[in-house]
Amino acid sequence: MANDPTSSNIDTKRSLWAALLLGIGVMAAVDEIVFHQLLQWHHFFDFGTPTFGIISDGLLHAFELLAIVIGVFMLLDLSQRKRLAIPWAKAGFFLGMGGFQLFDGLINHKILRLHQIRYGVDPLLYDVVWNGAAIVLLLVGVWFYRRAKRLGYR
Amino acid sequence: MHVHDHAHAAQGTLLNWLPLALIVLITLAYLAAANAQRYKAAGWSGWRSVFFTLGSLLLAVAVAPPLMAWAHHDLVGHMALHLLIGMLAPLAWVLAAPITLLLSTLPQAGGRRVAALLQSRFVRFVSHPVSALILNIGGMYVLYLTPLYSASLDNQALHYWIHVHFLVAGYLFCWAILAEPDVSPHRLSLRFRLGVLFASIATHSLLGKLMYGYAWPRGTGHSLEEVQAAAQLMYYGGDLAEVLLAVVLLTLWLRRPVERREGLFKSAERDISRVRVNI
């Protein structure tokens, strides 16, 4: 059975990492689709962004896109090898989503100043909600992580 | 700023239909050779012929004179055609394994000559993922961030040469990344090839942002809105094409039997042996 806790073939570490990558990619895609395309709150290019920010944005963007593809294929590979640990994958997925959201809220918006969440309003409330959502996702991830650990097989 | 009357005058002349005629000829040659292979012992997958025809259709759409004329005036149109010529059509052609077909179709002497050419230093050099990346994305930086693009609107020969460059560079890049189904002259790990793909996505999305922010290419008479729309199409369209390439690469990887599948991470094989020892 693919998720037999007694099997020593189960790869908890890689299950966590694969789902973490997928979580990062999914959150980045949600951000792109909801805030850039649907709401159009974010700007494609912010002239206040320092050059370093624009260059690192290219790297981040490439990482996010490949994270979603590589995450999916790693999970498929683990599942074919009967080494996928679903509880650990759940933990990784939520930790990835929350981690990315927090990174986006703190590093991208504040330190690199790529763009703000919304323009023409006081960004404080938006920042609080954005990063608050990140912390909730991270907490869900931590809860799944502790549960996976309690279930054993590591 | 530029007068494109000469383009109108030239439209409809025989020369404009030449690329389309070449594509039809190449496709017919491929299909004839593939059909001949079907009756031999090794056979030839019908899917490869489908991929080749698909690539040719995408390319034919892109070089059809009415669309070329549109792309000549409209930067967004140019970007759309660039995507077809430089990424999507070459990907389909690579999946059709044309080199394998050529080698098995040619008589022995000719086949040996082609095989020697594939092993030549020049082909080895340009078919390396890093050189293919530089030819492809580097070529795009040179084209759009210098006056080359505006020059290409006035010079028919330059215009053709640029499109041929992107077709060849796109083909080399897709082949270098997939290293399949035609055997690649290089034996590079999956991780390395994914790394080059990463660099490709990063540099091309950076170019999209630079063009959007600083209104390149300049001196073409295109409005700022048009340049920005084209830059956004390059950003998202290029993403789509490169994600497609990553999906194809990893699908080919996942289709291999588990025992012969290369680990995505170096430690994968070591871990397996450690588990076995523990048991």
Interface residues (C-beta under 8 A of the other chain):
Chain A: S8 N9 D11 R14 F44 F45 F47 I54 I55 D57 G58 L59 H61 A62 F63 L65 L66 V69 I70 F73 M74 L76 D77 Q80 R81
Chain B: L194 L197 F198 A199 S200 I201 A202 T203 S205 L206 K209 L210 Y212 G213 Q228 Q232 Y235 D239 E242 V243 A246 V247 L250 T251 W253 L254 V258 R261 L264 F265 A268 D271 V275 N278 I279
